[in-house]
Amino acid sequence: MVTRRQILFAAASSPLLPYLGFAASENGRQAARWIVVDRRNSLALESARGFQAALRRTGERFEISESVPACRAELIVLPFATTLLRQQISRLRTQLASGCSVIFESGTSFASHDEKLRQRMMWRQAFDIHADLSPSRPVGGALEYVRYHWPADTQIRHFGEFFPFHLFGAEEIAIYRGRTAAIRQQIGRGELLFLASPLGPILAAEDHQAAELAAGMIQHSMSV
């Protein structure tokens, strides 16, 4: 069932539908920055709008795609990502192996039960990330926050369900209710930033702390 939040997010994302943005020139570059957006997902559209704004603020140019690019990329952002097809997982691992930085924002918050199961399986196949089966939910109408300690010490509002996951050779960069909410993980020559709590929609709402956090992630990714 489509929720009121999803309807509002879809309406707010309408300017994104033509995918007008900064096009990354390949002239003189060996790799580009990409935002990979699922057009069918209104939450992914809203999150992508936030990450576009974050990239623009840092002066970075980017391309927008519906799938993980086959050409070599420097940075790939997957906003509110749901299940990737096997080919997409293969491309993502190839990109990481070649030195690409990937910001993967989990899309489990408003997924169906079956979709949650598929996403957890995809996390394990793509990144060897093992999520708990029991999600955490915000209590009542109280505001709850994810506490980041990298790349900035800040708190970002959390909404929707949250699936904590286990650390296997990764660095914890954020916690929620004492559980791991985001990690940095070296994969091949590249680096994965995996966010279990949505950041893009908070960016789209022009939250100053979220903007500072995203800028730090992007600048770090450019230096990997």
N, C-alpha and C positions, 0 to 999 in steps of 0.2 A: 504494500500500500504506500502510495506517495504521501509523505508527511507535509505539514504546512511549512516546515523549515526548508524542505527540498523545493517546494513551489517558490518560496521567496528567494532562495538561492538561484533558481533557474531564471527568475525574472531579473535579478540583479546581474546575472551573467550575460544577458542578451547582447550587450555591446561586444562581447568576446566572440560571438558566433561567427562573424566573418574572419576571425583570426587575423585581425590587423595588428601589427606590432612591428618591432624592429627586425628587419631581415639581416641575418649575419652574412656579411660578405666573405666569400671564401678566398678572395684575392689576397695573396700573401699570407694565408693562414693554412695550417695543416689540419686544424680541427675547429669545430664550431660548438656553440652552446645550444642546447635543445630543451624545449619543454614538450613533453609527450602527454597529450591530452586525450581522454576518452570522451568524445562528443556526446555519447549517450548518457553520461552521468552528470547531472546538474551540479553536484557537489564538486566533481573534478573540474568543471568549468569555473566555478566560483574560486576554488583554490588556485587554479592556473592564473586567474586574473590577479590574485595576490602576489604570486611569484613573478609574474610579468612586471608588476609595479616594483618589486624588490630588485629585479635585474636592471630595470631602467634607472632606479635611484643610484645604483653603483656604476652606471655608465656602460654596463655590459650589453652587447648585442646578442640576439638569439633568433633561432628558428623555432617554429611550432609544427609539430607532427602528430599524427594519430597513432604512430607506432615507433618503437625503438629504432633509430636510424642504423643503417648498415654501414654508412661511411663513418670514419673515425671522428669521435666527438671528444671534446674537452670536459664538458659538463652536461649531464642529463638530469632533468628534474621530472619526476613522475608525481604529479599532484593528485592526492586522494586516490591513489592507485588501487585498482581491484585486481582480479585474476588476470595474469598475463598468459597469452598463448605460449606454447612450447617454443616456437620460433623466436618470440620476443624475449623469453628467458635466456635462450641461447645467445642472442645478440647482446643482451645486457651483460652476460658473463664475459663475452668477447670484448666488449667495451671496457669493462673493469680490468681485464687482463692486460689490455693495451695501455692502461694508465688513465682512463676516464674517471672523473669523480661523479658519483650518483647520489642525488638527494631523493630518497624514496619515502613518500608520505603515505602511510597506511590508509586504506579506504574502508576499514572494517566498521567504523563507527555507526553507520546506518545500513549495513548490509543485512541480507536475510541470513538465516541460520546456515542454509546450504552454501551460500556464498562465503560466509565466514570460514567454513570448513575448507573450501577450495583455496581461499586466500592463505590460510595457515599452511596448507600443503605446498603452495607456490613459494611461500617464504622459505620453507625448508629446502625445496629443490633449488631455488635460485641463490640463497645466501646462507644456508645451513642455520637459519634462525628458527628456534623452537619456542612456540607460544603456548601459554597456559590455556586450558580448555574453558576455564571459568572467567568470564569478563568481569571487570569492575565498572560500576555505573555511578555517576554523580548522585549524591544523596539529596533528595527533595529538590527544592529550588535554590539551594545554596550554591554560590560560585566556588568552583574548585580550580586549582591551578597546577600545572606542571612546572617543576622547579628545574631550570637549566643551570648548569655550572660551566658549560662550554658552548659556544665561543664567548658567551657573555653570561654573567651571573644575573639571571632574571626569572620572572614568573610569567607564564603564558596561560591564559584561560583554557580549560579543557571542557569539551562537550561531547556527548555521545558515549558509547561504550568504549572501554579500553581493555586491550588484551596485553597483559604483561608478558615478557619473554625472558629467556635465560641468556646469560652471557657465556659465549664460548670463544675466548680469545679476542673479544671486542672490548672497547672502552666505553663505559657508561658515561653519557653526557647529560642525562636528565632523569628525574625520578617523578613518580606520581604515586602518592600514598605509600611511599617507601619501596616501590617496585620500579624496575628499569622501564623508562618511557622513551629513551632515544639512545642510540649508540653510534660510535665511529668504528669502522672495521676495515682493515686492509684486506683487499681481495685482488690478487695478482699485483700489478703495478698501480692499480687504482685504489680508490677509497669509497666506501659506502657510508652515507649518513642515513640511518634508518629512523624514521619518526613514527612512533606508534600513536601519537596524538596529533590531530590536525593543526597545522600551522598556517597553511595558505588562506583559509577563510578569515583568520584573524588578521593576516596581512591585508586582505581585501577591505577589511573594516578600518584600515589605516591606523592600526594600533602601533604606537611609537616603539614600545619594547619589542614587539614582534619584528618590526622593521630593522631594529638594531641587531637582533639575533640573526635574521636572515642575511643581512649584509655581512656579518661575520662569517657565516657559513659559506657564502658565495666567494668572498675574498680568500678564505682558506682554500676552497676548492680550486681556485685559480693558481694557487701556489704549490699544489701537490705535484 
